């Protein structure tokens, strides 16, 4: 909910990590860990439900982001649903 001062209250942010953007340190981005446990990697479905990775790359779906993390031993997070 939003209170009279236009601040969010009673918001559960435990699923998010806060990272500074690469260009402006005062501009924060909330990112979310991909749920890779639901996929049978390295196989991914071909559905197009794009996500924007914390690396600024568009992934065709969450599974493809998980696959990238597995292949490169990285920890790219979901910056937002949809294209960057």
N, C-alpha and C positions, 0 to 999 in steps of 0.2 A: 504494500500500500504506500501511497505518497501522502506525507503529512502536509500541514499548512505552509511549511517552508520549502516545499518541493524537494524534500529528501526522502529517499526510500527507507522504509522501516520494515522490520520483520522479514527481511530477505535472507534466505539461506544461500550463502556464497561459498559453502564448503567444497563444492564440486569445481570451483574455478581457481585458477592461478592468475595472479596479476603480474603482467610483464610490462616494462616500459617499451614504447614503440622505438624503432631504431632511429627515428629522426628527431623526435621531441620527447625528452625524458619526462616532462610534466604531463604528457598525454598518455594515459594508461589504457591498456587493452586487457579485457578479461578473456581468458582462453580456457578451454575445457579439454580434459584428457579424453581421447577416443576410447570407446569400449571395444577393444580388439578381441576380447575373449569370446565374443559372439560369432567370430568368423573362423573358417577353416583355412587358415593361411597355409600355403601361398595362393590358394584359389579364392577369387573374389567374384561376387555377382556383377553383372554388367549393367545394373540399374544406374541411371544418371540422376544422382542426388548430390550435387556438388557441395564440397566444403572448402573453406579457405584455411590453409594451414598457417601456423605461426611463423613459418618461413616465407610467407607471402605467395605461396604456390597454390594454384587451384588443383584440387583432386576430384576425380569424377564421383567418388563416394567415400564414405568413412573407411571402408575396407581398403581402398587403394592407399589412403594415408597410413593405415596400419601396416600394409605391405611395404611401403617405403621405409617406415621405421624399422621393420624387421630386416630388410635388405641392407640398410645403411647403419644399423645399430644406432639409430638416432631417437629423439624424443620430440617429434613435431606434434604440436597440440592443435586443436581445432580453434581457430580464431573466430570463425562465424560459419553458420550454415549458409549455403549459397556461394556464389563466386566472389572472389576478392574484389 
